[in-house]
Amino acid sequence: MWELAKGPEVPFGEDEYESLPANSPLHVNLMAGALAGITEHTVMFPFDSIKTRMQAVTARGATPIYTSMSQSISRIATSEGALALWRGVNSVVLGAGPAHALHFATYEHCKVLFGATSDKASEGIVLGSAAAGAVATIAADGVMNPFDVIKQRMQLNPYRYRSVISCARHILHREGFRAFYLSYPTTLSLSIPFHSIHFSTYEHLRATLNPSGAYSPVTHIISGAVAGAVASTATTPLDVVKTMLQTRGVACDREVQIVRGFKDAARLIKRRYGLKGFFRGWAPRVVTHMPATAVSWTTYEFVKNFVLSQ
């Protein structure tokens, strides 16, 4: 497909990966990023649905409906059917492809700019990867935020909307275009630290576990999983606030409906649940992000390796 200079024949996945340039061509990063994003979000979508329901604020004085992962799965499967866990996945597929393509392409470009391309673990790799992850997040979330809003609305009300388009029209008609980006500042306040921690942890572990830089799926899986667990734990409080802002339009609680921004949402969560309220949905969030980031990085590195070896 792409004409590349060829050397001696070697088994796929070995020597050719070691000779890849530090910054792969743009079209490779875009393709690998898109496939990684779609794979990651699709595979882990049911757990994301459970997290969203656990984080949703219930009416004043009401007992939380979803209290744990096992209880949530049992309740949803019994009362709504297992397919309810997949409602809204189309929105993620539509948004994740272009958003992750942009994310990884921007990240790889900024890694070179910030000098974070060495295969050896160092302070420069950690700081450069963190900065590259932050810049990439700003660009990608601008694309993904509207799709994320639609996804969470459909997760909370599985049978209210017939499709992604009907949900988007409903939001636009009832709340205006602003509703798609009301949570964007909060999303960035969550995503920038998340991906800064995520990318820097991943790159540090990858360089530590595999100093040669050779293609190693096991290294990508371990580094991705650990990076996802660390980043998701550190940013769960921000994710709880973001969920409230993105789902206020379908809330029955009047106080939730009139929330206008980050401070309002944080105050309401603290008043209702105390500090522990900021860690509602922590377990499914970590369970989602550990394999999700492992799948994402493994897919991304595999596609890059496969395309560039052709």
C-alpha positions as CSV (number, residue, x, y, z in Angstrom):
1,M,0.0,0.0,0.0
2,W,2.8,2.4,0.9
3,E,6.1,2.0,-0.9
4,L,8.9,1.8,1.6
5,A,12.6,0.9,1.2
6,K,13.0,-2.8,1.9
7,G,16.0,-4.5,3.4
8,P,16.7,-8.2,4.0
9,E,13.7,-10.3,4.7
10,V,13.0,-10.8,8.5
11,P,10.2,-12.3,10.4
12,F,7.2,-10.0,11.0
13,G,7.3,-8.1,14.3
14,E,11.0,-8.4,15.0
15,D,13.9,-6.4,13.5
16,E,11.8,-4.1,11.4
17,Y,10.1,-2.5,14.4
18,E,13.5,-1.6,15.9
19,S,14.3,0.3,12.7
20,L,11.1,2.4,12.7
21,P,11.6,6.1,12.9
22,A,10.8,7.8,16.2
23,N,8.0,9.7,14.5
24,S,5.9,7.6,12.2
25,P,4.3,9.1,9.1
26,L,1.1,11.0,9.7
27,H,-1.2,8.6,7.9
28,V,0.1,5.7,9.9
29,N,-0.5,7.5,13.2
30,L,-4.0,8.5,12.1
31,M,-5.0,5.0,11.0
32,A,-3.5,3.3,14.1
33,G,-5.1,5.9,16.4
34,A,-8.5,5.6,14.9
35,L,-8.5,1.8,15.1
36,A,-7.1,1.9,18.7
37,G,-9.8,4.3,19.8
38,I,-12.7,2.4,18.3
39,T,-11.4,-0.9,19.6
40,E,-10.9,0.4,23.1
41,H,-14.2,2.1,23.5
42,T,-16.3,-0.7,22.0
43,V,-14.7,-3.5,24.0
44,M,-15.1,-1.7,27.3
45,F,-18.4,0.1,26.7
46,P,-20.6,-2.0,29.1
47,F,-18.3,-1.1,32.0
48,D,-18.5,2.5,31.1
49,S,-22.3,2.3,31.1
50,I,-22.2,0.9,34.6
51,K,-19.8,3.7,35.8
52,T,-22.1,6.4,34.3
53,R,-25.1,5.0,36.2
54,M,-23.2,4.7,39.5
55,Q,-22.0,8.3,39.2
56,A,-25.4,9.8,38.4
57,V,-26.9,11.8,41.3
58,T,-30.2,10.5,42.6
59,A,-33.1,12.7,43.8
60,R,-32.7,14.2,47.3
61,G,-33.3,11.7,50.0
62,A,-33.5,8.8,47.6
63,T,-31.4,5.6,48.0
64,P,-28.8,5.2,45.2
65,I,-30.1,2.7,42.6
66,Y,-26.7,1.4,41.6
67,T,-24.3,0.7,44.5
68,S,-21.7,-1.8,43.1
69,M,-20.6,-3.3,39.9
70,S,-22.2,-6.8,40.5
71,Q,-25.5,-5.2,41.7
72,S,-25.6,-2.9,38.7
73,I,-25.0,-5.6,36.2
74,S,-27.6,-7.8,37.8
75,R,-30.2,-5.0,38.0
76,I,-29.7,-3.8,34.5
77,A,-29.7,-7.3,33.0
78,T,-32.8,-8.3,34.9
79,S,-34.9,-5.1,34.4
80,E,-33.8,-3.9,31.0
81,G,-31.9,-6.7,29.3
82,A,-28.2,-7.1,28.7
83,L,-28.4,-5.0,25.5
84,A,-29.1,-1.9,27.6
85,L,-25.5,-1.9,28.5
86,W,-24.6,-1.2,24.9
87,R,-27.0,1.7,24.3
88,G,-25.1,4.7,23.0
89,V,-22.1,2.6,21.7
90,N,-22.8,4.0,18.1
91,S,-22.0,7.5,19.4
92,V,-18.7,6.3,20.7
93,V,-17.8,4.6,17.5
94,L,-18.6,7.7,15.5
95,G,-16.6,10.0,17.7
96,A,-13.7,7.7,18.8
97,G,-12.4,7.1,15.3
98,P,-11.6,10.7,14.4
99,A,-10.9,11.9,17.9
100,H,-8.3,9.2,18.6
101,A,-6.8,9.5,15.2
102,L,-6.3,13.2,16.0
103,H,-5.2,12.4,19.5
104,F,-2.4,9.9,18.6
105,A,-1.2,11.9,15.6
106,T,-0.9,15.1,17.7
107,Y,0.8,13.1,20.5
108,E,3.4,11.6,18.2
109,H,4.2,15.0,16.6
110,C,4.5,16.7,20.0
111,K,6.6,13.9,21.4
112,V,9.3,14.9,18.8
113,L,8.9,18.6,19.5
114,F,9.3,18.0,23.3
115,G,12.2,15.6,22.9
116,A,10.4,12.6,24.4
117,T,11.4,10.0,21.7
118,S,14.2,8.1,23.5
119,D,13.8,4.4,24.3
120,K,15.5,4.8,27.6
121,A,13.6,5.8,30.8
122,S,14.4,9.3,31.9
123,E,13.0,12.5,33.3
124,G,12.8,14.0,29.8
125,I,10.6,11.1,28.6
126,V,8.2,11.6,31.5
127,L,7.9,15.4,31.2
128,G,7.9,15.4,27.4
129,S,5.2,12.7,27.2
130,A,3.1,14.4,29.8
131,A,3.2,17.7,27.8
132,A,2.5,15.9,24.5
133,G,-0.4,14.1,26.1
134,A,-1.9,17.4,27.3
135,V,-1.7,19.1,23.9
136,A,-3.2,16.1,22.2
137,T,-6.1,15.9,24.6
138,I,-7.1,19.5,24.0
139,A,-7.5,18.8,20.3
140,A,-9.1,15.4,20.6
141,D,-11.7,16.3,23.2
142,G,-12.9,19.2,21.1
143,V,-14.0,16.5,18.6
144,M,-15.2,13.9,21.1
145,N,-17.1,16.0,23.7
146,P,-20.5,16.1,21.8
147,F,-20.4,12.4,21.2
148,D,-19.6,11.8,24.8
149,V,-22.6,13.8,25.9
150,I,-24.9,11.8,23.6
151,K,-23.4,8.5,24.8
152,Q,-24.0,9.3,28.5
153,R,-27.6,10.5,27.8
154,M,-28.3,7.2,26.1
155,Q,-26.6,5.2,28.8
156,L,-28.9,6.7,31.5
157,N,-32.0,6.5,29.4
158,P,-31.5,3.4,27.2
159,Y,-35.0,3.5,25.6
160,R,-35.8,7.2,25.5
161,Y,-33.9,7.8,22.2
162,R,-34.3,5.7,19.1
163,S,-30.8,6.5,17.8
164,V,-27.8,8.7,18.1
165,I,-29.3,11.2,15.7
166,S,-32.6,11.4,17.6
167,C,-30.7,12.0,20.8
168,A,-28.6,14.7,19.3
169,R,-31.7,16.4,17.9
170,H,-33.5,16.2,21.2
171,I,-30.5,17.9,23.0
172,L,-30.2,20.5,20.4
173,H,-33.9,21.4,20.5
174,R,-34.3,21.3,24.3
175,E,-31.0,22.7,25.5
176,G,-29.3,24.3,22.5
177,F,-25.8,23.7,21.0
178,R,-24.2,24.9,24.2
179,A,-25.3,21.6,25.9
180,F,-22.8,19.7,23.8
181,Y,-19.9,21.7,25.2
182,L,-21.1,22.7,28.7
183,S,-18.8,20.1,30.2
184,Y,-15.9,20.8,27.8
185,P,-13.9,22.9,30.4
186,T,-14.5,20.2,33.0
187,T,-13.6,17.5,30.5
188,L,-10.3,19.2,29.8
189,S,-9.7,19.6,33.5
190,L,-10.1,15.8,33.7
191,S,-8.6,14.7,30.4
192,I,-5.4,16.9,30.6
193,P,-4.2,15.4,33.9
194,F,-5.5,12.0,32.9
195,H,-3.6,11.8,29.7
196,S,-0.5,13.6,31.1
197,I,-0.4,10.9,33.8
198,H,-1.4,8.1,31.3
199,F,1.1,8.9,28.6
200,S,4.0,9.7,30.9
201,T,3.4,6.5,32.9
202,Y,3.1,4.4,29.8
203,E,6.3,5.8,28.2
204,H,8.3,5.4,31.4
205,L,7.2,1.8,31.9
206,R,7.6,0.9,28.3
207,A,11.2,2.3,28.3
208,T,12.0,0.6,31.6
209,L,10.6,-2.8,30.6
210,N,11.8,-2.8,27.1
211,P,14.9,-0.6,26.7
212,S,15.7,-1.9,23.2
213,G,12.4,-0.5,21.8
214,A,11.7,-3.8,20.0
215,Y,8.0,-4.6,19.3
216,S,6.8,-6.3,22.4
217,P,3.0,-6.8,22.9
218,V,3.5,-7.9,26.5
219,T,5.3,-4.6,27.3
220,H,2.4,-2.6,25.7
221,I,-0.2,-4.6,27.6
222,I,1.5,-4.2,31.0
223,S,2.5,-0.6,30.5
224,G,-0.9,0.4,29.2
225,A,-2.9,-1.4,31.9
226,V,-0.8,0.2,34.7
227,A,-0.9,3.6,33.1
228,G,-4.7,3.3,32.8
229,A,-5.1,2.3,36.5
230,V,-3.0,5.1,37.8
231,A,-4.5,7.8,35.7
232,S,-8.1,6.8,36.2
233,T,-7.7,6.6,40.0
234,A,-6.1,10.0,40.2
235,T,-8.9,11.7,38.1
236,T,-12.1,9.9,39.3
237,P,-13.3,13.0,41.3
238,L,-13.2,15.1,38.1
239,D,-15.0,12.4,36.2
240,V,-17.8,12.4,38.7
241,V,-18.3,16.2,38.2
242,K,-18.1,15.8,34.4
243,T,-20.8,13.1,34.5
244,M,-23.2,15.4,36.4
245,L,-22.7,18.2,33.9
246,Q,-23.2,16.0,30.9
247,T,-26.3,14.3,32.2
248,R,-28.1,17.1,34.0
249,G,-30.6,17.5,31.1
250,V,-32.1,14.0,31.9
251,A,-32.0,14.4,35.7
252,C,-35.2,14.3,37.7
253,D,-33.6,16.3,40.6
254,R,-34.2,20.0,40.3
255,E,-30.9,20.9,41.9
256,V,-29.0,18.9,39.3
257,Q,-31.0,20.4,36.5
258,I,-29.9,24.0,37.4
259,V,-26.2,23.2,37.9
260,R,-24.3,25.6,35.7
261,G,-20.6,24.6,36.0
262,F,-17.8,22.9,37.7
263,K,-18.1,24.7,41.1
264,D,-21.9,24.1,41.3
265,A,-21.6,20.4,40.5
266,A,-18.7,19.9,43.0
267,R,-20.6,21.7,45.8
268,L,-23.7,19.6,45.2
269,I,-21.8,16.3,45.2
270,K,-20.0,17.2,48.4
271,R,-23.2,18.4,50.1
272,R,-25.1,15.2,49.2
273,Y,-22.4,12.6,49.6
274,G,-19.4,14.1,51.3
275,L,-15.9,13.6,50.0
276,K,-16.6,9.9,49.3
277,G,-19.1,11.1,46.7
278,F,-16.2,12.1,44.5
279,F,-15.2,8.5,44.1
280,R,-18.6,7.1,43.1
281,G,-18.0,4.7,40.3
282,W,-14.3,4.4,41.0
283,A,-14.2,0.6,40.7
284,P,-15.9,0.3,37.2
285,R,-13.8,3.3,36.1
286,V,-10.5,1.5,36.9
287,V,-11.8,-1.8,35.6
288,T,-12.7,0.0,32.4
289,H,-9.5,1.9,31.9
290,M,-7.0,-0.8,32.8
291,P,-7.9,-3.1,29.9
292,A,-9.0,-0.2,27.7
293,T,-5.6,1.4,27.7
294,A,-3.9,-1.9,27.4
295,V,-6.1,-2.7,24.3
296,S,-5.6,0.8,22.9
297,W,-1.8,0.8,23.1
298,T,-1.5,-2.8,21.9
299,T,-3.8,-2.1,18.9
300,Y,-2.0,1.2,18.1
301,E,1.5,-0.3,18.2
302,F,0.4,-3.4,16.3
303,V,-1.2,-1.4,13.5
304,K,1.8,0.9,13.3
305,N,4.2,-2.1,13.1
306,F,2.0,-3.9,10.6
307,V,1.6,-0.9,8.2
308,L,5.2,0.2,8.3
309,S,6.5,-3.4,7.8
310,Q,4.6,-3.8,4.5
